[in-house]
Amino acid sequence: MPSQTTEIQTASFADLDARTFHDLLKLRIDVFVVEQNCPYPELDGRDVEDGTRHLWLTDRGAPLAYLRILADPDGTARIGRVVVAPEARGGGHAGRLMTAALEVVGDRPSVLDAQSHLVGFYQRFGFTVSGPEYVEDGIPHTPMRRTGRPRADDANH
């Protein structure tokens, strides 16, 4: 059972050490490729882009949950690779990471491609369905979008 020593980490690729990146990739591969039985190219080249931010939750140094934020060409933030280790599920870790991710995203609009059974989870963070369901690697997905939030000082103008 995860202890109360969990901590959220945020880094660009350049700020990740080799061991941390290895551990984050292992978590992603263990869940998305092995557990979900989806052979696909997990290393897509986007982890190393300048605008990518990696967020993860650790417990005594071991990653429990992870997501990444990509910068799409139009300035939209793309949240993806949201994953929680099997032994840590049900502990609110994905919610903590999403809250932290939306703090990083700030006022920008953001998008994600939710596994369809998780649409309700993402709706709690202001995402709405933005297109028809589709199947990717044998798993139903639903595109979702969250509009940018107006700044507090914008409300006065």
DSSP file (Angstrom, degrees, kcal/mol; ACC not computed):
  #  RESIDUE AA STRUCTURE BP1 BP2  ACC     N-H-->O    O-->H-N    N-H-->O    O-->H-N    TCO  KAPPA ALPHA  PHI   PSI    X-CA   Y-CA   Z-CA
    1    1 A M              0   0    0      0, 0.0    87,-0.1     0, 0.0    86,-0.0   0.000 360.0 360.0 360.0 131.6    0.0    0.0    0.0
    2    2 A P        -     0   0    0      0, 0.0     2,-0.1     0, 0.0    57,-0.0  -0.293 360.0-132.4 -60.6 142.8    1.5    3.4   -0.9
    3    3 A S    >   -     0   0    0      1,-0.1     3,-0.5     2,-0.0    57,-0.0  -0.221  26.1-100.0 -85.3-179.0    2.6    5.5    2.1
    4    4 A Q  T 3  S+     0   0    0      1,-0.2    -1,-0.1    -2,-0.1    55,-0.0   0.231 104.0  90.3 -85.6  14.2    1.8    9.1    2.7
    5    5 A T  T 3   +     0   0    0      2,-0.1    55,-0.5     0, 0.0    -1,-0.2   0.149  55.5 138.1 -96.1  19.9    5.2   10.1    1.4
    6    6 A T  E <   -A   59   0A   0     -3,-0.5     2,-0.3    53,-0.2    53,-0.2  -0.350  30.1-173.8 -68.7 147.2    4.0   10.5   -2.2
    7    7 A E  E     -A   58   0A   0     51,-1.7    51,-2.6    -2,-0.0     2,-0.4  -0.998  22.3-127.6-145.8 136.1    5.3   13.5   -4.0
    8    8 A I  E     -A   57   0A   0     -2,-0.3     2,-0.3    49,-0.2    49,-0.2  -0.717  25.7-165.7 -86.8 133.0    4.6   15.0   -7.4
    9    9 A Q  E     -A   56   0A   0     47,-3.4    47,-2.0    -2,-0.4     2,-0.4  -0.883   5.2-169.3-115.2 148.2    7.6   15.6   -9.7
   10   10 A T  E     +A   55   0A   0     -2,-0.3     2,-0.3    45,-0.2    45,-0.2  -0.999  17.7 151.4-137.4 136.0    7.6   17.7  -12.9
   11   11 A A  E     -A   54   0A   0     43,-2.1    43,-3.2    -2,-0.4     2,-0.2  -0.993  39.6-123.6-158.6 153.4   10.4   17.8  -15.5
   12   12 A S    >   -     0   0    0     -2,-0.3     3,-0.8    41,-0.2     4,-0.5  -0.492  47.0-101.1 -82.9 169.0   11.3   18.4  -19.1
   13   13 A F  G >  S+     0   0    0     39,-0.4     3,-1.7    36,-0.4    35,-0.1   0.912 123.7  58.0 -59.2 -41.8   13.2   15.6  -20.8
   14   14 A A  G 3  S+     0   0    0      1,-0.3    -1,-0.2    34,-0.1    34,-0.0   0.762 105.7  51.1 -60.8 -24.8   16.5   17.5  -20.4
   15   15 A D  G <  S+     0   0    0     -3,-0.8     2,-0.4     2,-0.1    -1,-0.3   0.482  89.7  97.6 -92.8  -3.1   15.9   17.5  -16.7
   16   16 A L    <   -     0   0    0     -3,-1.7     2,-0.2    -4,-0.5    -5,-0.0  -0.697  67.8-138.8 -86.4 134.1   15.3   13.8  -16.4
   17   17 A D     >  -     0   0    0     -2,-0.4     4,-2.4     1,-0.1     5,-0.2  -0.523  28.7-106.2 -83.6 163.5   18.1   11.5  -15.3
   18   18 A A  H  > S+     0   0    0      1,-0.2     4,-2.4     2,-0.2     5,-0.2   0.873 117.7  51.5 -59.4 -41.5   18.5    8.2  -17.1
   19   19 A R  H  > S+     0   0    0      2,-0.2     4,-2.5     1,-0.2    -1,-0.2   0.917 110.7  47.7 -64.4 -43.6   17.2    6.1  -14.2
   20   20 A T  H  > S+     0   0    0      2,-0.2     4,-2.5     1,-0.2     5,-0.2   0.935 112.6  48.3 -63.4 -46.2   14.1    8.2  -13.8
   21   21 A F  H  X S+     0   0    0     -4,-2.4     4,-2.6     1,-0.2     5,-0.2   0.911 111.5  51.5 -61.8 -41.0   13.2    8.1  -17.5
   22   22 A H  H  X S+     0   0    0     -4,-2.4     4,-2.6    -5,-0.2    -1,-0.2   0.941 110.9  47.3 -56.9 -48.9   13.8    4.3  -17.4
   23   23 A D  H  X S+     0   0    0     -4,-2.5     4,-1.9     1,-0.2    -2,-0.2   0.871 112.5  49.0 -65.1 -37.4   11.4    3.9  -14.5
   24   24 A L  H  X S+     0   0    0     -4,-2.5     4,-2.2     2,-0.2    -1,-0.2   0.916 112.8  47.2 -67.8 -43.1    8.8    6.0  -16.1
   25   25 A L  H  X S+     0   0    0     -4,-2.6     4,-3.0     2,-0.2     5,-0.3   0.891 109.0  54.9 -64.4 -38.7    9.0    4.2  -19.4
   26   26 A K  H  X S+     0   0    0     -4,-2.6     4,-3.0    -5,-0.2    -1,-0.2   0.923 108.4  48.5 -60.9 -43.6    8.9    0.8  -17.6
   27   27 A L  H  X S+     0   0    0     -4,-1.9     4,-1.8     2,-0.2     5,-0.3   0.942 113.6  46.8 -60.6 -47.5    5.6    1.9  -15.9
   28   28 A R  H  X>S+     0   0    0     -4,-2.2     4,-2.8     1,-0.2     5,-0.5   0.926 116.4  43.7 -60.8 -46.0    4.1    3.0  -19.2
   29   29 A I  I  X>S+     0   0    0     -4,-3.0     5,-2.4     1,-0.2     4,-1.3   0.910 109.6  56.3 -67.9 -42.6    5.2   -0.2  -21.0
   30   30 A D  I  <>S+     0   0    0     -4,-3.0     5,-2.4    -5,-0.3    -1,-0.2   0.874 121.3  28.9 -57.2 -37.5    4.1   -2.5  -18.1
   31   31 A V  I  <>S+     0   0    0     -4,-1.8     5,-2.2     3,-0.2    -2,-0.2   0.941 127.8  35.6 -89.1 -55.8    0.6   -1.0  -18.3
   32   32 A F  I  <5S+     0   0    0     -4,-2.8     6,-0.6    -5,-0.3    -3,-0.2   0.865 131.1  25.5 -73.9 -36.1    0.0    0.1  -21.9
   33   33 A V  I  <XS+     0   0    0     -4,-1.3     5,-1.0    -5,-0.5    -3,-0.2   0.903 133.6  26.9 -93.3 -49.4    1.9   -2.6  -23.8
   34   34 A V  I > <S+     0   0    0     -5,-2.4     3,-0.9     3,-0.2    -3,-0.2   0.982 126.6  36.9 -82.4 -61.9    1.9   -5.6  -21.4
   35   35 A E  I 3 <S+     0   0    0     -5,-2.4    -3,-0.2     1,-0.3    -4,-0.2   0.909 126.4  38.9 -60.1 -44.5   -1.2   -5.3  -19.2
   36   36 A Q  T 3 <S-     0   0    0     -5,-2.2    -1,-0.3     2,-0.1    -2,-0.2   0.442 104.9-131.2 -88.2   1.8   -3.4   -4.0  -21.9
   37   37 A N  T < 5 +     0   0    0     -3,-0.9    -3,-0.2    -6,-0.2    -4,-0.2   0.903  57.1 142.1  52.1  50.8   -1.9   -6.3  -24.5
   38   38 A C      < -     0   0    0     -5,-1.0     2,-0.7    -6,-0.6    -1,-0.2  -0.814  38.1-159.3-124.9  89.7   -1.3   -3.5  -27.0
   39   39 A P        +     0   0    0      0, 0.0    -6,-0.1     0, 0.0    98,-0.0  -0.580  38.7 136.3 -69.4 113.6    2.0   -3.8  -29.0
   40   40 A Y        -     0   0    0     -2,-0.7     2,-1.7    97,-0.0     3,-0.2  -0.960  67.4 -82.3-151.4 163.2    2.6   -0.3  -30.2
   41   41 A P        +     0   0    0      0, 0.0    -8,-0.0     0, 0.0     0, 0.0  -0.521  43.2 179.0 -75.5  89.5    5.6    2.1  -30.5
   42   42 A E  S    S+     0   0    0     -2,-1.7     2,-1.2     1,-0.2     3,-0.1   0.863  71.6  68.7 -58.9 -37.8    5.6    3.5  -26.9
   43   43 A L        +     0   0    0      1,-0.2    -1,-0.2    -3,-0.2   -18,-0.0  -0.717  60.8 160.9 -85.4  97.1    8.7    5.6  -27.8
   44   44 A D        -     0   0    0     -2,-1.2    -1,-0.2     0, 0.0    -2,-0.1   0.359  56.4-111.0-102.3   3.5    7.1    8.0  -30.2
   45   45 A G  S >  S+     0   0    0     -3,-0.1     3,-0.5     1,-0.0     4,-0.2   0.282  95.4 101.1  87.3 -12.0    9.7   10.8  -30.1
   46   46 A R  G >   +     0   0    0      1,-0.2     3,-1.0     2,-0.2     6,-0.1   0.699  63.2  73.5 -82.9 -18.1    7.5   13.2  -28.3
   47   47 A D  G 3  S+     0   0    0      1,-0.2   -34,-0.3    23,-0.1    -1,-0.2   0.813  98.9  47.8 -61.6 -28.8    9.0   12.7  -24.9
   48   48 A V  G <  S+     0   0    0     -3,-0.5    -1,-0.2   -35,-0.1    -2,-0.2   0.480  81.8 119.9 -95.3  -3.8   12.1   14.6  -25.9
   49   49 A E  S X  S-     0   0    0     -3,-1.0     3,-1.5    -4,-0.2   -36,-0.4  -0.301  72.3-120.0 -64.4 146.8   10.4   17.7  -27.4
   50   50 A D  T 3  S+     0   0    0      1,-0.3    -1,-0.1   -38,-0.1   -36,-0.1   0.849 111.1  49.6 -55.7 -38.5   11.2   21.0  -25.8
   51   51 A G  T 3  S+     0   0    0     20,-0.1    -1,-0.3   -39,-0.1     2,-0.2   0.521  86.3 108.9 -82.7  -4.6    7.6   21.7  -24.9
   52   52 A T    <   -     0   0    0     -3,-1.5     2,-0.4    -6,-0.1   -39,-0.4  -0.529  48.5-166.1 -77.5 135.6    6.9   18.3  -23.3
   53   53 A R  E     - B   0  69A   0     16,-2.4    16,-2.9    -2,-0.2     2,-0.5  -0.985   7.1-151.7-121.0 133.8    6.5   18.2  -19.5
   54   54 A H  E     -AB  11  68A   0    -43,-3.2   -43,-2.1    -2,-0.4     2,-0.4  -0.893  13.3-174.1-103.2 129.8    6.6   14.9  -17.6
   55   55 A L  E     +AB  10  67A   0     12,-2.8    12,-2.4    -2,-0.5     2,-0.3  -0.986  11.4 162.6-123.6 135.2    4.6   14.7  -14.4
   56   56 A W  E     -AB   9  66A   0    -47,-2.0   -47,-3.4    -2,-0.4     2,-0.5  -0.991  32.2-131.8-151.0 158.5    4.7   11.7  -12.0
   57   57 A L  E     -AB   8  65A   0      8,-2.4     7,-3.7    -2,-0.3     8,-1.2  -0.941  27.0-165.2-113.0 127.9    3.9   10.8   -8.5
   58   58 A T  E     -AB   7  63A   0    -51,-2.6   -51,-1.7    -2,-0.5     2,-0.4  -0.802  17.4-160.3-114.4 155.4    6.5    8.9   -6.5
   59   59 A D  E >  S-AB   6  62A   0      3,-2.2     3,-1.7    -2,-0.3   -53,-0.2  -0.940  88.1 -22.4-131.0 110.4    6.5    6.9   -3.3
   60   60 A R  T 3  S-     0   0    0    -55,-0.5   -54,-0.1    -2,-0.4    -1,-0.0   0.875 129.6 -50.4  53.1  40.4   10.0    6.6   -1.8
   61   61 A G  T 3  S+     0   0    0      1,-0.2    -1,-0.3   -54,-0.1   -55,-0.0   0.181 114.2 113.5  91.0 -17.4   11.4    7.2   -5.3
   62   62 A A  E <  S-B   59   0A   0     -3,-1.7    -3,-2.2     1,-0.0     2,-0.3  -0.743  71.5-115.4 -91.6 133.6    9.3    4.7   -7.2
   63   63 A P  E     +B   58   0A   0      0, 0.0    -5,-0.3     0, 0.0     3,-0.1  -0.494  34.7 172.4 -70.6 130.0    6.8    6.0   -9.8
   64   64 A L  E     +     0   0A   0     -7,-3.7    21,-3.5     1,-0.4     2,-0.3   0.722  69.1   6.3-101.6 -32.9    3.2    5.3   -8.9
   65   65 A A  E     -BC  57  84A   0     -8,-1.2    -8,-2.4    19,-0.3    -1,-0.4  -0.979  65.6-176.5-152.4 156.8    1.5    7.3  -11.6
   66   66 A Y  E     +BC  56  83A   0     17,-2.5    17,-2.6    -2,-0.3     2,-0.3  -0.991   9.3 168.3-154.2 152.3    2.5    9.4  -14.6
   67   67 A L  E     -B   55   0A   0    -12,-2.4   -12,-2.8    -2,-0.3     2,-0.3  -0.954  18.9-142.9-155.9 164.3    1.3   11.6  -17.4
   68   68 A R  E     -BC  54  80A   0     12,-2.6    12,-2.5    -2,-0.3     2,-0.5  -0.958   4.7-146.8-129.3 152.3    2.9   13.9  -20.0
   69   69 A I  E     -BC  53  79A   0    -16,-2.9   -16,-2.4    -2,-0.3     2,-0.3  -0.979  17.4-164.9-117.7 121.4    1.8   17.2  -21.4
   70   70 A L  E     - C   0  78A   0      8,-3.1     8,-2.8    -2,-0.5     2,-0.8  -0.737  18.8-129.6-102.4 153.2    2.7   17.9  -25.0
   71   71 A A  E     - C   0  77A   0     -2,-0.3     6,-0.2     6,-0.2   -20,-0.1  -0.892  23.5-151.4-103.3 105.6    2.6   21.2  -26.8
   72   72 A D    >   -     0   0    0      4,-2.8     3,-2.3    -2,-0.8     6,-0.0  -0.368  30.4-104.5 -70.5 157.0    0.7   20.9  -30.0
   73   73 A P  T 3  S+     0   0    0      0, 0.0    -1,-0.1     0, 0.0    -2,-0.0   0.785 119.9  55.5 -55.8 -30.1    1.7   23.3  -32.8
   74   74 A D  T 3  S-     0   0    0      2,-0.1     3,-0.1     1,-0.0    -2,-0.0   0.382 123.4-100.9 -86.3   6.4   -1.4   25.6  -32.2
   75   75 A G  S <  S+     0   0    0     -3,-2.3     2,-0.2     1,-0.3    -1,-0.0   0.328  78.1 138.3  93.8  -7.7   -0.5   26.1  -28.6
   76   76 A T        -     0   0    0     32,-0.1    -4,-2.8    -5,-0.1     2,-0.4  -0.479  53.8-126.4 -70.0 140.1   -3.0   23.5  -27.3
   77   77 A A  E     -Cd  71 110A   0     32,-2.5    34,-2.6    -6,-0.2     2,-0.6  -0.755  19.3-155.1 -86.5 133.3   -1.8   21.3  -24.4
   78   78 A R  E     -Cd  70 111A   0     -8,-2.8    -8,-3.1    -2,-0.4     2,-0.4  -0.943   4.8-158.7-113.3 113.3   -2.2   17.6  -25.1
   79   79 A I  E     +C   69   0A   0     32,-2.6    34,-0.5    -2,-0.6     2,-0.3  -0.766  29.0 145.6 -91.9 132.4   -2.4   15.4  -22.0
   80   80 A G  E     +C   68   0A   0    -12,-2.5   -12,-2.6    -2,-0.4     3,-0.1  -0.936  35.1  50.1-156.2 177.7   -1.5   11.8  -22.6
   81   81 A R  E     +     0   0A   0     -2,-0.3     2,-0.5     1,-0.2    -1,-0.1   0.815  62.4 177.4  54.8  35.6    0.0    8.6  -21.3
   82   82 A V  E     +     0   0A   0    -15,-0.1     2,-0.3    -3,-0.1   -15,-0.2  -0.583  12.5 162.2 -71.2 119.8   -2.0    8.9  -18.1
   83   83 A V  E     -C   66   0A   0    -17,-2.6   -17,-2.5    -2,-0.5     2,-0.4  -0.997  30.0-164.4-146.5 144.3   -1.1    5.8  -16.1
   84   84 A V  E     -C   65   0A   0     -2,-0.3   -19,-0.3   -19,-0.2     5,-0.1  -0.998  35.3-109.9-127.9 133.7   -1.3    4.4  -12.5
   85   85 A A    >>  -     0   0    0    -21,-3.5     3,-2.1    -2,-0.4     4,-0.6  -0.326  31.5-117.5 -58.9 140.9    0.7    1.4  -11.4
   86   86 A P  G >4 S+     0   0    0      0, 0.0     3,-1.0     0, 0.0    -1,-0.1   0.861 113.7  52.6 -51.3 -41.2   -1.7   -1.6  -10.7
   87   87 A E  G 34 S+     0   0    0      1,-0.2    -2,-0.1   -86,-0.0   -23,-0.0   0.627 110.9  48.3 -73.0 -11.2   -0.8   -1.7   -7.0
   88   88 A A  G X4 S+     0   0    0     -3,-2.1     3,-1.2   -24,-0.2     5,-0.4   0.393  81.3 123.8-108.1   1.1   -1.5    2.0   -6.6
   89   89 A R  T <<  +     0   0    0     -3,-1.0   -24,-0.0    -4,-0.6    -4,-0.0  -0.301  67.2  31.0 -67.0 146.7   -4.9    2.2   -8.3
   90   90 A G  T 3  S+     0   0    0      1,-0.0    -1,-0.2    -2,-0.0    -3,-0.0   0.475  89.0 104.4  87.4   3.0   -7.9    3.5   -6.3
   91   91 A G  S <  S-     0   0    0     -3,-1.2    -2,-0.1     0, 0.0    -3,-0.0   0.337  95.4-107.8 -99.0   7.3   -5.7    5.9   -4.3
   92   92 A G  S  > S+     0   0    0     -4,-0.0     4,-2.0     3,-0.0     5,-0.2   0.589  79.3 130.8  81.6   9.4   -6.6    9.1   -6.0
   93   93 A H  H  >  +     0   0    0     -5,-0.4     4,-2.4     1,-0.2     5,-0.2   0.891  68.4  51.4 -67.4 -40.5   -3.2    9.4   -7.7
   94   94 A A  H  > S+     0   0    0      1,-0.2     4,-2.6     2,-0.2    -1,-0.2   0.901 110.5  50.8 -63.9 -38.8   -4.6   10.0  -11.3
   95   95 A G  H  > S+     0   0    0      2,-0.2     4,-2.3     1,-0.2    -1,-0.2   0.907 109.2  50.0 -63.8 -42.5   -6.7   12.8   -9.9
   96   96 A R  H  X S+     0   0    0     -4,-2.0     4,-2.1     1,-0.2    -2,-0.2   0.918 112.6  47.6 -61.7 -42.9   -3.8   14.4   -8.1
   97   97 A L  H  X S+     0   0    0     -4,-2.4     4,-2.9     2,-0.2    -2,-0.2   0.909 110.4  51.0 -66.0 -41.7   -1.7   14.3  -11.3
   98   98 A M  H  X S+     0   0    0     -4,-2.6     4,-2.5     2,-0.2    -1,-0.2   0.910 109.6  50.8 -62.6 -41.2   -4.5   15.7  -13.4
   99   99 A T  H  X S+     0   0    0     -4,-2.3     4,-1.3     1,-0.2    -1,-0.2   0.927 113.2  45.5 -60.8 -44.4   -4.9   18.6  -11.0
  100  100 A A  H  X S+     0   0    0     -4,-2.1     4,-1.8     1,-0.2    -2,-0.2   0.895 111.3  53.3 -65.3 -40.0   -1.2   19.2  -11.2
  101  101 A A  H  X S+     0   0    0     -4,-2.9     4,-2.6     1,-0.2    -2,-0.2   0.907 107.0  50.9 -62.8 -41.6   -1.2   18.9  -15.0
  102  102 A L  H  X S+     0   0    0     -4,-2.5     4,-2.0     1,-0.2    -1,-0.2   0.788 106.3  55.4 -70.3 -25.6   -4.0   21.5  -15.3
  103  103 A E  H  < S+     0   0    0     -4,-1.3    -1,-0.2    -5,-0.2    -2,-0.2   0.896 110.6  45.5 -67.3 -40.0   -2.0   23.9  -13.1
  104  104 A V  H  < S+     0   0    0     -4,-1.8    -2,-0.2     1,-0.2    -1,-0.2   0.907 112.6  50.6 -67.1 -42.5    0.9   23.5  -15.6
  105  105 A V  H >< S+     0   0    0     -4,-2.6     3,-1.4     1,-0.2    -2,-0.2   0.875  85.9 170.4 -63.9 -38.8   -1.4   24.0  -18.5
  106  106 A G  T 3<  -     0   0    0     -4,-2.0    43,-0.4     1,-0.2    -1,-0.2  -0.413  63.2  -9.6  65.7-131.5   -2.9   27.1  -17.0
  107  107 A D  T 3  S+     0   0    0     41,-0.2    -1,-0.2    -2,-0.2    -2,-0.1   0.548 106.1 108.4 -81.5  -8.8   -5.1   29.2  -19.3
  108  108 A R  S <  S-     0   0    0     -3,-1.4    41,-0.2    40,-0.2   -32,-0.1  -0.351  76.8-108.6 -70.0 148.1   -4.4   27.2  -22.4
  109  109 A P        -     0   0    0      0, 0.0   -32,-2.5     0, 0.0     2,-0.3  -0.415  39.7-158.1 -65.9 153.8   -7.0   24.9  -24.0
  110  110 A S  E     -dE  77 146A   0     36,-2.6    36,-3.1   -34,-0.2     2,-0.3  -0.976  11.6-167.7-138.9 153.2   -6.1   21.2  -23.6
  111  111 A V  E     +dE  78 145A   0    -34,-2.6   -32,-2.6    -2,-0.3     2,-0.3  -0.898   6.5 174.8-133.1 160.8   -7.1   18.0  -25.3
  112  112 A L  E     - E   0 144A   0     32,-1.9    32,-2.8    -2,-0.3     2,-0.7  -0.972  31.8-126.8-158.7 161.1   -6.7   14.3  -24.6
  113  113 A D  E     - E   0 143A   0    -34,-0.5     2,-0.2    -2,-0.3    -2,-0.0  -0.898  36.5-158.9-113.4  98.1   -7.8   11.0  -26.0
  114  114 A A  E     - E   0 142A   0     28,-2.2    28,-2.8    -2,-0.7     2,-0.4  -0.499  26.0-112.3 -80.3 140.3   -9.4    9.2  -23.2
  115  115 A Q  E >   - E   0 141A   0     26,-0.2     3,-3.1    -2,-0.2    26,-0.3  -0.633  43.4-118.4 -62.1 130.8   -9.9    5.4  -23.0
  116  116 A S  G >  S+     0   0    0     24,-2.4     3,-1.5    -2,-0.4     4,-0.3   0.751 110.4  61.3 -55.8 -31.8  -13.7    5.5  -23.3
  117  117 A H  G 3  S+     0   0    0     23,-0.3    -1,-0.3     1,-0.3     3,-0.2   0.611 103.5  54.3 -70.1  -7.7  -14.4    3.9  -19.9
  118  118 A L  G <> S+     0   0    0     -3,-3.1     4,-1.9     1,-0.1     3,-0.3   0.283  71.9 106.2-106.7   9.1  -12.6    6.9  -18.3
  119  119 A V  H <> S+     0   0    0     -3,-1.5     4,-2.1     1,-0.2     5,-0.2   0.913  80.0  52.7 -54.8 -45.5  -14.7    9.7  -19.9
  120  120 A G  H  > S+     0   0    0     -4,-0.3     4,-1.1     1,-0.2    -1,-0.2   0.872 105.6  54.8 -59.6 -38.6  -16.5   10.3  -16.6
  121  121 A F  H >4 S+     0   0    0     -3,-0.3     3,-0.7     1,-0.2     4,-0.3   0.946 111.2  43.7 -59.4 -49.2  -13.2   10.7  -14.8
  122  122 A Y  H ><>S+     0   0    0     -4,-1.9     5,-1.7     1,-0.2     3,-1.5   0.797 103.8  64.8 -70.8 -28.1  -11.9   13.4  -17.2
  123  123 A Q  H ><5S+     0   0    0     -4,-2.1     3,-1.9     1,-0.3    -1,-0.2   0.832  91.2  65.7 -62.1 -30.4  -15.3   15.2  -17.2
  124  124 A R  T <<5S+     0   0    0     -4,-1.1    -1,-0.3    -3,-0.7    -2,-0.2   0.710 100.5  51.6 -63.1 -18.7  -14.7   15.9  -13.5
  125  125 A F  T < 5S-     0   0    0     -3,-1.5    -1,-0.3    -4,-0.3    -2,-0.2   0.188 130.1 -92.7-104.1  15.1  -11.7   18.1  -14.6
  126  126 A G  T < 5S+     0   0    0     -3,-1.9    21,-0.4     1,-0.3     2,-0.3   0.529  79.2 140.2  90.9   6.6  -13.8   20.1  -17.1
  127  127 A F      < -     0   0    0     -5,-1.7     2,-0.3    19,-0.1    -1,-0.3  -0.613  30.8-165.7 -82.4 143.8  -13.1   18.0  -20.2
  128  128 A T  E     -F  145   0A   0     17,-2.6    17,-2.5    -2,-0.3     2,-0.1  -0.931  33.3 -92.1-125.9 153.4  -16.0   17.4  -22.7
  129  129 A V  E     +F  144   0A   0     -2,-0.3    15,-0.3    15,-0.2    13,-0.0  -0.433  40.3 179.8 -63.1 131.4  -16.4   14.9  -25.5
  130  130 A S        +     0   0    0     13,-2.6    14,-0.2     1,-0.2    -1,-0.1   0.300  57.9   3.1-120.8   7.4  -15.2   16.6  -28.7
  131  131 A G  S    S-     0   0    0     12,-0.7    -1,-0.2     3,-0.0     3,-0.1  -0.979  88.8 -59.3-175.3 176.6  -15.6   13.9  -31.3
  132  132 A P        -     0   0    0      0, 0.0    -2,-0.1     0, 0.0     9,-0.1  -0.346  57.8 -97.9 -73.8 152.3  -16.8   10.4  -32.0
  133  133 A E        -     0   0    0      9,-0.2     2,-0.3    -2,-0.1     9,-0.2  -0.358  45.5-177.4 -62.8 146.2  -15.4    7.3  -30.3
  134  134 A Y  E     -G  141   0A   0      7,-2.4     7,-3.6     5,-0.1     2,-0.5  -0.939  25.5-116.6-141.9 163.3  -12.8    5.4  -32.2
  135  135 A V  E     +G  140   0A   0     -2,-0.3     2,-0.4     5,-0.2     7,-0.0  -0.914  28.6 179.0-108.5 126.0  -10.7    2.3  -31.6
  136  136 A E  E >  S-G  139   0A   0      3,-2.4     3,-1.9    -2,-0.5    -2,-0.0  -0.994  74.1 -12.2-126.5 126.0   -7.0    2.5  -31.3
  137  137 A D  T 3  S-     0   0    0     -2,-0.4    -1,-0.1     1,-0.3   -97,-0.0   0.848 129.4 -55.8  53.1  36.9   -4.9   -0.6  -30.7
  138  138 A G  T 3  S+     0   0    0      1,-0.2    -1,-0.3  -100,-0.0    -3,-0.0   0.508 117.4 108.7  79.8   4.7   -8.1   -2.5  -29.9
  139  139 A I  E <  S- G   0 136A   0     -3,-1.9    -3,-2.4   -23,-0.0    -1,-0.2  -0.961  71.6-120.5-119.5 127.2   -9.2   -0.1  -27.2
  140  140 A P  E     - G   0 135A   0      0, 0.0   -24,-2.4     0, 0.0   -23,-0.3  -0.452  35.9-174.4 -64.3 132.3  -12.1    2.3  -27.5
  141  141 A H  E     -EG 115 134A   0     -7,-3.6    -7,-2.4   -26,-0.3   -26,-0.2  -0.901  14.9-155.3-125.7 155.4  -11.0    6.0  -27.1
  142  142 A T  E     -E  114   0A   0    -28,-2.8   -28,-2.2    -2,-0.3     2,-0.2  -0.991  19.3-128.9-132.5 123.8  -12.9    9.2  -27.0
  143  143 A P  E     -E  113   0A   0      0, 0.0   -13,-2.6     0, 0.0   -12,-0.7  -0.509  32.1-174.4 -71.0 139.9  -11.4   12.6  -27.9
  144  144 A M  E     -EF 112 129A   0    -32,-2.8   -32,-1.9   -15,-0.3     2,-0.3  -0.953  10.0-163.7-136.6 154.0  -12.0   15.3  -25.2
  145  145 A R  E     -EF 111 128A   0    -17,-2.5   -17,-2.6    -2,-0.3     2,-0.4  -0.986   8.6-162.1-139.9 146.6  -11.3   19.0  -24.9
  146  146 A R  E     -E  110   0A   0    -36,-3.1   -36,-2.6    -2,-0.3   -19,-0.1  -0.996  25.2-131.4-127.1 123.6  -11.1   21.5  -22.1
  147  147 A T        -     0   0    0     -2,-0.4   -39,-0.1   -21,-0.4    -2,-0.0  -0.365  34.6 -92.3 -72.6 155.2  -11.4   25.2  -23.1
  148  148 A G        -     0   0    0      1,-0.1   -40,-0.2    -2,-0.0   -41,-0.2  -0.322  40.8-118.4 -63.1 148.3   -8.9   27.6  -21.7
  149  149 A R        -     0   0    0    -43,-0.4     2,-0.1   -41,-0.2    -1,-0.1  -0.735  26.3-116.0 -89.5 135.5   -9.8   29.3  -18.5
  150  150 A P        -     0   0    0      0, 0.0     2,-0.1     0, 0.0    -1,-0.1  -0.428  33.9-110.3 -67.2 145.4  -10.1   33.1  -18.5
  151  151 A R    >>  -     0   0    0      1,-0.1     4,-0.9    -2,-0.1     3,-0.8  -0.413  23.2-116.6 -71.8 153.1   -7.7   34.9  -16.3
  152  152 A A  G >4 S+     0   0    0      1,-0.3     3,-0.6     2,-0.2     4,-0.4   0.870 116.8  52.8 -59.6 -37.7   -9.0   36.6  -13.2
  153  153 A D  G >4 S+     0   0    0      1,-0.2     3,-0.6     2,-0.2    -1,-0.3   0.732  99.8  63.7 -73.7 -19.2   -8.0   40.0  -14.5
  154  154 A D  G X4 S+     0   0    0     -3,-0.8     3,-1.5     1,-0.2    -1,-0.2   0.794  91.9  65.1 -69.9 -28.5   -9.8   39.3  -17.8
  155  155 A A  G << S+     0   0    0     -4,-0.9    -1,-0.2    -3,-0.6    -2,-0.2   0.742  96.7  56.5 -67.5 -22.1  -13.1   39.2  -15.9
  156  156 A N  G <         0   0    0     -3,-0.6    -1,-0.3    -4,-0.4    -2,-0.2   0.469 360.0 360.0 -88.6  -1.7  -12.8   42.8  -15.0
  157  157 A H    <         0   0    0     -3,-1.5    -1,-0.2    -4,-0.1    -2,-0.2   0.414 360.0 360.0-110.7 360.0  -12.5   44.0  -18.6
